[in-house]
Amino acid sequence: MPTTSSAPSSVQLHREALQRRTCADWANREYVELISGSIKRIADFLNAFDTSVRGRLSALDEKLTRMERKVDYLEARIAVNGEDRDEEEPSVSVAAPTQHQMNAAGMPDESEA
């Protein structure tokens, strides 16, 4: 029986199947490339965010430490002033900071604390 020209041959069917697989493979590769690029951008953002936040937290930690020192200093002055008022003769004398040891707000200079 002779084959009709309208029916595709096995070689042609095989070629079409290969073309479909190749197209599907390229589409899959493009999708993987898109996802990989997105993951890289997210990782870059997170690394930049981490660096930025670490710097900001370090600055805040320094400010908090300075404030804690000032609070400790003020509490000590209040305690000493309270003793001076309660006793006729104070047992401990605390010299007042000199003018160059005080900053504009009346707090001890941070280099002294």
C-alpha positions in Angstrom: 0.0 0.0 0.0 1.4 3.3 -1.0 1.4 6.1 1.6 -0.6 9.2 0.8 1.2 12.6 0.6 -1.3 14.2 3.1 -0.2 12.0 6.0 2.9 13.2 7.7 5.9 10.9 7.6 7.6 9.6 10.8 10.6 11.8 10.1 8.4 14.9 9.9 6.6 13.9 13.1 10.0 13.4 14.8 11.2 16.8 13.6 8.0 18.5 14.9 8.4 16.8 18.3 12.0 18.0 18.5 10.9 21.6 17.6 8.2 21.5 20.3 10.7 20.2 23.0 13.2 22.8 21.9 10.7 25.7 22.2 9.5 24.4 25.6 13.2 24.1 26.7 13.9 27.7 25.7 10.7 29.0 27.5 11.8 27.1 30.6 15.3 28.5 30.4 13.9 32.1 30.1 11.7 31.5 33.1 14.7 30.2 35.1 16.8 33.2 34.1 14.0 35.6 35.1 13.7 33.9 38.5 17.5 33.8 39.0 17.7 37.5 38.2 14.9 38.3 40.6 16.5 36.3 43.4 19.8 38.2 42.7 18.1 41.6 43.0 16.4 40.6 46.2 19.7 39.4 47.7 21.4 42.6 46.6 18.6 44.6 48.3 18.8 42.6 51.5 22.6 43.0 51.6 22.4 46.8 51.1 19.6 47.0 53.7 21.7 45.0 56.2 24.6 47.4 55.7 22.4 50.4 56.1 20.6 49.2 59.2 23.8 48.1 60.9 25.2 51.6 60.5 22.1 53.2 61.8 21.9 50.8 64.8 25.5 51.5 65.6 24.9 55.2 65.6 21.8 54.8 67.8 23.7 52.6 70.2 26.4 55.3 70.6 23.7 57.9 71.3 22.0 55.6 73.8 25.3 55.0 75.6 26.0 58.7 75.8 22.5 59.4 77.1 22.9 56.6 79.7 26.1 58.2 80.9 24.4 61.5 81.2 21.5 60.0 83.2 24.0 58.3 85.5 25.9 61.6 86.0 22.6 63.4 86.7 21.4 60.8 89.2 24.8 61.0 91.0 24.5 64.8 91.2 20.9 64.6 92.5 22.0 62.0 95.1 24.9 64.2 96.2 22.7 67.3 96.3 20.1 65.4 98.4 22.8 64.3 100.8 24.0 67.9 101.2 20.5 69.0 102.1 19.9 66.2 104.6 23.2 66.4 106.4 24.7 69.5 108.0 28.2 68.3 107.0 28.5 66.3 103.8 30.7 63.3 104.1 31.6 63.3 100.4 32.4 66.5 98.5 31.9 66.4 94.8 33.6 69.2 92.8 31.3 70.9 90.3 32.5 70.4 86.7 34.5 73.3 85.3 33.0 75.4 82.5 35.0 73.7 79.8 33.7 70.3 81.1 30.1 71.3 80.5 28.5 71.5 77.1 25.8 74.0 76.1 23.0 72.0 77.8 24.8 71.9 81.1 25.7 68.3 80.7 29.2 67.0 81.3 31.3 66.9 78.1 31.0 63.5 76.5 34.8 63.2 76.3 34.8 63.4 80.1 32.0 60.8 80.7 
